């Protein structure tokens, strides 16, 4: 009987040793991912944060940074009712000579989209731009107009 207990103990020690090693590797990988170490490996695609759960969203596939210094983004209405954009303000990589284009009081119908562009100087191909965006808009709720603000970040690699 004692030999079976020793075999079981050896198996448990083996599983615990490798289990802790795998856990440490996973934690290190997650920390590196959160620090953005792997973000330059994905090519020229753009990513956005802060817009996924709000009333305003961004279509990452339609977001681009071009060599001419342009940041182009497509905002979507996720509210289910008409929203009126009153201001879009970029900060970060697009602070110097940012000239955002927005039609005054542009409306986005429910499930609709709004294309937006801003100049960001003249970066080189391959440069990484990270721009914080603040969107101010109004929404009609129960007959009242409510002003709202939503912020997020767009990160993209400059393309030709």
TAHUWO-V222717 format. One record per helix or strand. SS is the DSSP state (H for helix, E for strand). FROM is the first residue (numbers start at 1). TO is the last residue. If there is no record, write none. Layout:
ss->SS from->FROM to->TO
ss->SS from->FROM to->TO
This chain:
ss->H from->2 to->34
ss->H from->39 to->41
ss->E from->47 to->49
ss->E from->56 to->58
ss->H from->60 to->62
ss->E from->64 to->66
ss->E from->70 to->77
ss->E from->83 to->92
ss->E from->101 to->101
ss->E from->106 to->108
ss->E from->113 to->119
ss->E from->128 to->141
ss->E from->144 to->159
